Amino acid sequence: MRKLAIMFTLVLAGATQAAVKTQVLEYKQGDTTLEGFLAYDDAIQGKRPGVLVVHQWKGLGDYEKKRAEMLAQLGYVAFAVDIYGKGVRPKDTQSAGAEAGKYKKDRALLRTRVNAGLAELKKRQFTDTSRLAAIGYCFGGTTVIELARSGADIAGVVSFHGALDSPTPEDGKKIKCKVLALHGADDPFVPAADVAAFEDEMRQAKVDWQLVKYGGAVHSFTDWNAKDMNLPGAVYNEKADRRSWQAMQQFFAEIFGAEPRK
């Protein structure tokens, strides 16, 4: 009986896994072709909240696709966007820094690109367009805060170890959604002055915001491939990864008015 129960559990788990469907989607922003990644569970009937996923500085890759699939398993429609453009996937930290820098210097373009991804998410047949959120990692964390600053009509954004600089503090007044920033307390790439500026911007704009700092965590604390970057100050932290994912789920339960599927 015990073996039978184990087999049944494995089969059930496999069936659940198989229900998650994925699709590579091309879309446009102006004349630029972008290539995103959609994930959803077709075992769920009807519309459900949509979550945008924004990539790290090396562009949309396996890591963000896996996160999109994890969100689909929780019952969301997840769309991993492409900020850089189809085929633009930096291979090393130097080229990644250069590519990310283009958009950090041109926040208007960054906002336009991420809003193009949001528009694509809204088109999906299972997306409940009244319940939308965005999450992002590192460069993507910066991007989702810029999405909020653009005045996007969404319920919330979650930044995982993103830069927290505040280049145009007055733009905080355009934020309509709730903001959750999940931050490594010992992140060497995010100066204390930037954290303070972010906090001040949120306060002055009267945003509904939260900043969670994880002790002992540095940059890229959610990235299980962080060691491959061989970048001092960027290290995976299992405890902070787990806690931040749980914090995101609690945040979604609040903004969407329903608990994620277990």
Secondary structure, DSSP 8 states (H G I E B T S, - for coil): -HHHHHHHHHHHHHHHHHTEEEEEEEEEETTEEEEEEEEEETTS-S-EEEEEEE--TT-S-HHHHHHHHHHHHTT-EEEE--SS-TT----SHHHHHHHHHHHHH-HHHHHHHHHHHHHHHHHSTTEEEEEEEEEEETHHHHHHHHHHHTT---SEEEEES-----SSGGGGGG--SEEEEEEETT-TTS-HHHHHHHHHHHHHTT--EEEEEETT--BTTT-TTGGGG--TTB---HHHHHHHHHHHHHHHHHHHSS----
